[in-house]
Amino acid sequence: MDFNLPEEMQLLKDTVRRFVDKELIPLEHEYRHDSEGPMPERLLKPLQEKAKAMGLWMLDVPSEYGGAGLGLLPRCIIHEEVARAASLPFRGLELFGPEVRPVLFHCNEEQKERFLKPVLRGEIRFCFAQTEPDAGSDPAAMRTRAVRDGDSFIVNGTKRFITAAGRSDYVQLMALTDPVKRARGGITCFAVDLKSPGVVLERNWPTMMGEAPWQILFDNVRVPAANVIGEVGGGFLLAQKWISEGRIRGHGARPVGIAQRALDMMIEYSKIRVTFGRPLADRQAIQFMIADSAMELHATRLMVYECAWRQDQGEDVRNLSYMVKVTATEMASRVVDRAIQVHGGLGLMKELPLEWWYRQIRSTRITEGANEVLRWRLAQNLIRAHN
C-alpha cells in the first residue's frame, strides 16, 4: 500500500504551493477578504491570468466544455494549498474561473445553451437555495412548494442564508413537488430567474465571518416546466451529491490547509519569541500544542485524501464524508485556537490571519450539515449496517 501521492499529483501540489507562497500570502498585508462577494477586480484579474497560465482553470468543468475536468482528489489538493492564504474569499472562490455548481451539468441540451454555457462564459451567475428558516440540516423538511400549473410550476416559500443571491441572475432552487415522498422523490431542482415577479430578496443576514447571505421570498412565482433541472422529483439526490462533495473539498481539504499554515506559524513564532530568557519552543506546554496539532493534522489529511480518492473511484463515501467533515472542521478549530494562544496578544490582532481563520472555521461546524447532525446520521448508518 502506497501512501504517497502519485507523482503528477505531488507535482500539482508543489506547483500550487509555490503559487500560494509567491502570489497569495503576500497579499494578506494589503487585502483581507472580509465581506460578501469576490476580490476586487484589480487583484482578482492578474491572479486569474496566472492561474490560467498554470492550467488551473474551471477545475471541475469537463474538458468538453473547456475545463480542466479534474477529479475530486486533485481539486482537494489544490484547495488545501490555496486555503493557506487568507487573502481569498472563504466562499465563492473565483480564482479558478466562474463558479459552476455541478447541478448545472445535469441540464438537458437546450438548458445547457440557456444556463450552463452562459455561466461558463461569465455572462450570468447562479446561486444555490436549499436552506430554509426551519429546514437547515434537515433539508427533507423544507416547506417551499412548487405546484404544477399547466406548463409551469407555482412556487411559494422562503429560503434563508443564501450566499451570493444579491449578485446572481438565477437561483438553483430546491422545492417540494410531492409532500408525501419528500426526500425520496418529492424534491425538484428549478432554475429560477431572480427577476421573476414574486421573487423578493427580503433581507441580508450579516455574519461574524463578514459575509451577509440573503433571505429570499417566493410569492406565487411562476417557473416554466422547461426550467426543471434533471427529473421532477430528482432534485434532492442532485443537491446531496453536490453538498457531499463540498463537505469533502470545502469542509475537509480547506480546513487541512488552514491548519497547516496555522501550525507553521505556531512553530515559527515559538522559535523567535523569548520569555523569561528562553524561547517558547523550549516550553513543554508549547511543544505539546505543536505535537497535538501535527498528529491531528496528519490523520485528517490522510482521511481527506482517502475519501476523495474513493469518491473518484465511484464508491459510496457518504459515511466517510461525514467523518471527514466533522474531523477536519473540529481539528482546524483546535489548531487555529492553539496558534492564537501561542502568539499571545499578537494572535488577536487583525494584522495576522489567525483571527480571520478563527471566525471562518467556526462557521464550518454548522454549514453543509451541523456536526451534531452528521454524527447522528453516521451512527444511524453504522448501527443499521451492523450484523
N, C-alpha and C positions, 0 to 999 in steps of 0.2 A: 504494500500500500504506500503510495507516494503522496506525502502531504505538501509537497512543493507545488507552487503554481506552475502550469505549463509555461514553457519559455516565452511564447508570444504574449501571454497574459502578464508575466513578470516584466517584460519589456514595456507593455502598456502601462503598468503601474509606475514604473520608473519614469516614463515619459511624462505622465500626468503629474507626478510628484515634482519634477523639475519645473513644470509649468506653474504649478501652485506656488512653489517656493520663490520663483522669479517674478511672476506676474500678479498673483492674487494676495499673498500675505503682505507684501509691501503696501498694498492699497489700504490696509487696515488703518494706517496712520492718517490717511486722507478721507476715508469713507467707511462708515459702519452702517450697514443696511438695517434700519430700524423703523421701517414704515411699510405700508401696503404698496405693492407694485414693483416693477423691475428696477434695476440700476439706472441711473441717468445715462442717456444715450452717449454722452461724451466718454463715459467709462466702458459702457457695455459694447459698443460697436468695435473698438480696437481689439477687445478680448475675443469677441466672436470671430473676427477675421483670423486671429491666431489659432483659435480652436479649429476653424475650418482647415487651415493650413496643415494641422496635425491629423486631419481626417476624423476629427471628433465633432461630427455634425449630425443632428437628428438621430441620436444614438439608437432609439428603439424603433425607428421607422424602417420598414422593409426596403431593401435595395431597389425593388421595382418602383418605389416612389421617391428615389433619390436619397435615401437614408443609409446609415451605416449597418442597420439590421443586426445589431449586437444582441447576444443572449443576455440573460439576467446576470450571470456571474461577471462578465466583463463590465457591465454597467454598474454593478455593485462596487467593483474595484475602482472605477472612475469616481463614483460618488463618495466613496470612502476618502479618497485623496482630496477631492475638492472640498469636502466638509472641514478639512483642517484650516481653511481660511474663513474668517468672519466678515469678509468684505462682499459676500454674495447674499442675495435673498435666501432666507431659510426655506421658503416655499415659493413655487412658481419660478424655478430656475430656468432662465432663457439663455444661459451662456452657450448651450449647445444647440440653439435653434428654437423655433416655435414649439410650444408645449402641445403635444398631440396625445390626448388621452387615448389609450388603447381601445376604448369602447368604439371610437370612430372607425377603427379598422373593420368593424362589423357592419358598416354601411353597405347597402347594395350599390350596384354600379351607378345608378342615377344619383344616389345620395353622395357618393364619392366626388362627383363633379360639383355638387352644390355645397358640400361641407368639408370633406377631407382635404381635397386639393387646395381650396382657398386657405385652409388653416396652414397647410404646408408652405404655401406661398407667403404667409404672413398677412393675408388680406382680412381675415376675420379671426376672432378669438372665441373659444368656448370655455365656460366654467362647468363645474360638476355639482349637482344639487341632489343630495340624498338625505342629509341630516335634517331633523325637524325638532321643534321645541320638546316634544315628548317621545322622540324616536331618534336617539343618538347611537349608542352602542347596540341598540336593538332595532335595526332598520326594518325588520319584518313587521314592526308595529306602526309603521308610517300610516298617516291618515290622508295625505294628499291623494285625491281621487281623480281618475281620468275615465269619463263615461263616454261610450261610443254614441255618436250622433251623426248618422249618415256616413259621409266620407271624412269625418273629423272626430276628434275627442274633445270633450269639455273638461277642463282641468280646474279644480278648486283645492286650495290648501296653502300651507305656509312652509317654507324651508328656511333654516337658520344656520348661521356660521358658514356661509358660502363664500369661499375665498375667490377674489378677483371678479365677483359679479359686477362691480361698478365699472370695470374696464373690459367687459366682454360683450360680444354681439349676440351670442346664443348660449343656452344652458342645456347641458345633458341632464334632463330631469328624470328622476325615478319616481313613478307614480303608481298607485294601486289601481289595477284594472279588474281584479277579481278579489273582493274582500274575504272570500272563503279560502281560496288557495293561498293567498299572500305569497310568502317566500317560495312556495312550491308551485310556481307557475302563475302567480297573480300580480306580479310587479313588472311593469313595462318601462323601457327607456325611450324617451322622446327628445328630439332636437327642437327646442322652443326658442323662437326669436324673442329676445328680451324687449323688443319694441312693440310686441303684440299688445293689443288692447286688453286691459285687465292685469297685466304684469306690473307690479309695483315694487320697487326697491324701497322697502319701508324704512330701514334704518341700518346704521353701522353698529357693530359691537366692538369698540376699542379693547384691545387686549394688552396684557403685560408684555407680550412679545413685540409690540409696536405695530402689529397688524390690526386691521379693522374689517373683519368679514361681515357679510351682509345678511339681512333677513329679507326674503322675497315673498311677496303675497301673490298668489294666482287666484284671480277672481273671475270665474266664468271665462277662462282663456280658451279660445278655440284653436286647436292644434290639428293641422291636416294629418290624416292617417298615413300619408306618404312620408311623414317625419318620424315614424316609429323606427328606432334603430334596432336591428335584429328582429326577433319574432315577438309578437304580442305575448306577454307573459314570461318572456325570457330575459327581462332586464336585470333581475336580481342576480342571476348567475354571472352576467357580464360585469356588473358592478363589483361583485365579490372577488372575481378573478383579478380585476384591476387593483382593488384595495389590498388583496393578499400580496400582490407583487409590491405594492407600496410599503407594506409592512416590512418586507424583506430588504428592499433597497433604501427607502426613506427612513424607516424606523429601526433598521438593522445596520446596514453599511454606514449610513451617515453618522449615527452615534459612535461607531467604531472610530471613524476619522476624527471626530471631535475629541474623543477620549485619548487618542494617540497624541494629538497636539497638546492637550492639557497635561498629559504625563510628561512629554518632552519639556514643557515649560516648567513643570514641577521640579524635574531633575536639574535643569539648567540653573534655576533660581536657587535651589538648595545648595549648590556648589559655590555660589558667589555671595550669598547672604550670610554674614557673620554675626553671631550673637554670643555674648559672654566669652569672646575670644576664640570661638570655634565656628566653622561653617555649619549651617543647618544639616548638610549631608552627613555630618558625623553623629547626629542625634538619632537614637534608635526609634523614637516616635515618628520621625520623618521617614526613616528607612522603611518602617512598616507600611506607611501610607504608599510609598513608591512600590514596594513589593506587592501589596494587595492589589494596587491598580494594574500593575503589569500582568499579574496572574488572571485577573478578571477579564482584562482586555484580550489576552491571548485566547482564552477559552471562548469568548464571544466571537472573535474574528473567525475562528475555526467553524463555529456553529453557523455563522452567516454564509461563509463560503460553501459549506456543505449544503445548506438549504437552497442557495441559488443554483448550485450545480445540479441538484436533484430536480429542481424546477425545470432547468434546461433539458433534462433527460425525459421530461414528460411525466414525472412521478407526482403523486398526490402529496403535497407538502403542507397541507392545512395545519396539522398539529405542530409540525416543525416551525412553521411560520409564526404560530402563536408563541412558541418558545423563544424564537429569535426576537420578536418584538418586545416581549416582556424583559428578557435578559439584557438586551442591548440598551434599551432606554433607561433601565434602572442602573446598569453598570455605568453608563456615561454620567448619569446624575451624581453617582458617588465619586467618580474620578474628578469631575469638574469641581465638586464641593471640596475635595481634598486639595486640589490645586489652589483654590481660593484660600484655604486655610494655611497652606504653606507660604503663600505670598503675603499673608497678613493683610494690613491695611491696603497695600497696593492691589490686592486681589479684588477689592471692592470698587476700584477706580475704573471709569469708562475708558481710560487710556489702554487698558488691556482687554482682550476679547473674552476673558473668563466670565464677567458678569453677563455679557450678551448670551454666551452659551448657556449659562445657568438658567436664564429666563426661557430661552428657546427649548432646551432639552426638557424642561419641566412640562411643557405642553405635550410632548410626545407620549407621556404616560397616560394621556387622555384621548388624543386623536387616533384615528384609524382603529378604534375599539379600545375602551379603557382596559388597563392591565388586569383589573379585577375580573372583568367580563371574560377576557381571554383565558385567564386561569380557570375560570368556571367551565368554559367551553372545552378546554383541554382536558380537564378532569372528567367531564361527562363522556368525552370521546374515548378516553383511556379505560374508564370503567366499563363502558358499553362493549369495548373490543376485548376485554379480558376474559379468558376462558378458565 
